[in-house]
Amino acid sequence: MPIELILSPIMRPVVLAKSLLFAPHRRSSRYIPHIIQLDEANCSRYAIRRRFGTGSKIFDVYDTKEEGSGPSGPTEQSKSLFWFVRSRAVKGAYKMYSNAIRATGPNGEDEPCATLRAGLRSNVLLIRAPEAPVAELGWHVISHRVDALDAYRMFTLADGATYQWTTKGKYLERVKNVGEKESEVRERIGQVVPAAASGFDLIVDDTKIPREMALASALCSFIDHWNTNIDVGGIYYARQPRHVRWKRD
């Protein structure tokens, strides 16, 4: 049984209280940052899809710009670049495996290249990402932030830059001068496009962020950040099925 089901009676009031605490900050932090728009011509595109018959337990990652691929990836599941496997005990915890790292365990089993945990304290642990710089290996805590414009999930990398996923538009932005009002610069380097109930597409300039980190942080937001009508706590306070969101909320 996922631990979230046990903690839900306690955590639902917590996420509601945290959402209410964000409200005064949203009203008192109005400013207009400079935004550099996403250049999709220089981006890679990946399809993250639920594996058939597994519900939300396994997600496969396909490169949709690879030769022979369609808009949802190749026709063979074996051509997936990465796959995510959900923990049995924790709903928002996944291990990330790479097709480039196979059978490296003591008994020939596959070993994860990263792990992730979504929730009030989301994080990503890069263990042995094939194309990520060595300096990026380790823990990356994903924090929450709200201003008058939007709500965000934020993390930093070894290059010293701050990155954030937005609620509106589902953009991945590299931010300079965070919180410095009109001198803040947000460069959009990625975006998530939902693919109905089957998953999502990730458009990202992977010359500006390791793709493993972009994929793992996007999945964190997909299962928790964008899965709720309030600012936080999508695992504990998820958007209900068939709920129509008011366009101006």
Stockholm file with secondary structure:
# STOCKHOLM 1.0

chainA/1-249         MPIELILSPIMRPVVLAKSLLFAPHRRSSRYIPHIIQLDEANCSRYAIRRRFGTGSKIFDVYDTKEEGSGPSGPTEQSKSLFWFVRSRAVKGAYKMYSNAIRATGPNGEDEPCATLRAGLRSNVLLIRAPEAPVAELGWHVISHRVDALDAYRMFTLADGATYQWTTKGKYLERVKNVGEKESEVRERIGQVVPAAASGFDLIVDDTKIPREMALASALCSFIDHWNTNIDVGGIYYARQPRHVRWKRD
#=GR chainA/1-249 SS CCHHHHHHHHHHHHHHHHHHHHHHHHHHCCCCCEEECCCGGGCEEEEEEECTTSTTSEEEEEETTSTTCBTTBCSCGGGCSEEEEECSSCTTEEEEEETTSCSCSTTSCCCCSEEEECSTTEEEEESSCTTSCGGGCEEEEEEEEECSSCEEEEEECTTSCEEEEESSTTEEEEEESTTCGGGCEEEEEEEEEECTTSEEEEEECTTSSCHHHHHHHHHHIIIIISSCSSSSCTTTSCCCTTCCCCTTC
#=GC SS_cons         CCHHHHHHHHHHHHHHHHHHHHHHHHHHCCCCCEEECCCGGGCEEEEEEECTTSTTSEEEEEETTSTTCBTTBCSCGGGCSEEEEECSSCTTEEEEEETTSCSCSTTSCCCCSEEEECSTTEEEEESSCTTSCGGGCEEEEEEEEECSSCEEEEEECTTSCEEEEESSTTEEEEEESTTCGGGCEEEEEEEEEECTTSEEEEEECTTSSCHHHHHHHHHHIIIIISSCSSSSCTTTSCCCTTCCCCTTC
//
